[in-house]
C-alpha cells in the first residue's frame, strides 16, 4: 500500500486528507478543506474537480477513498452532495486512481470502533492514530478517517488472503 487520498465531499466544503500507509503504519502527509464559494453549483463542481486534480498531481496518491452519499436533510441536498462526490471521483479516475467508497458508519467503525461515533470522537481518534499535535478541522478529519478506513480495510483483506492461503497449504 502507499499514499491514500481521502475525501469528505460536500457542496459547500469538501475535506481532504492524505496519508501514507506502509507496513501497517499510517503517516500523516497533509489535510485541509476546499471551501467553495456561494453561487452556481456547476462552478463549485469545477473547483472540486480542479482542486482534487491538483492534490493528486502534487502528492501522487495511488488510491482515493471517499464517503458514500447518505440521505441528507432533503432530496436536493442529497443530489448536490452526490454531484460533489462525482466531481471528486472523476478527478481521481481521470488521474488513474483506484476509488473505494465507504459509508459513514464503516468509516466511524474503522477509526473509532463504533459506527455511531460523533464528529468529536472521529477528530480525536484521527489525531491519536496519526499522532497529530491537535485535532484536525471536522471536514479534514472526516477525510483522513476515510483514508484510514481504506488503509485498515486493505490491511484486513491482505491478512484474510494470507490466512486463507496458509489454511489451504495445511489442508493439502
Secondary structure by P-SEA (a helix, b strand, c coil): ccbbbbbbccccbbbbbbbbbcccbbbbccccccccccccaaaaaaaaaaaaaaaaaaccccbbbbbcccccccaaaaaaaaaaaaaaaaaaaaabbbbbbbcaaaaaaaccccccccaaaaaaaaaaaacccccccaaaaaaaaaaaaaaaaaaaaaaaaaaaaaaaaaac
